[in-house]
């Protein structure tokens, strides 16, 4: 897979994928620096997550960023701090355990704010790290996403739901035997 377009943004509801690009990591780094400055009082931890954080894999051209904040999270203060750098609280996003914030329309960046050291933080990083460490697993995920994007180009919910079994399997394997 070679270099593809670097333009960010997917209209809401679309499951569009683009090929991998080495630009995603520096785009994350630049945005993470802006977020870190805005969230300095929150002592936030910031990680690149989602498919743009897995080198060589296709992804929706949206930079997903995982942010850990000490609980309890003051959502109103967080929303004010992030609004100052262009983020909108997407309280309708429906991601359990996450406060989601989006930037621009079409969306170019999504922030997943979760309690520090909580289950959501651990799950997101475990999934990312499993894909980063196993090229065959990452390729399997890429093929699944490409199939789902072709089948559900205008139905992001169906696209996301179609990945849930794979995500569960990877997380169970990462957790190991109980």
Buried (B, 14 or more C-beta within 10 A) or exposed (E): EEEBEEEBBBEEEBBBBBBBBEBBBEBBEEBBEBBBEBBEEBEBBBBBBBBBBBBBBBBBBBBBBBBBBEEEBBEEEBBEBBEEBBBBBBEEEEEEBBBBBBBEEBBBBBBBBBBBEEEBBBBBBBBBBBBBEBEEBBBBBBEBBEEBBEEBBEBBEEBBEBBEEBBEEBBEEBEEEE
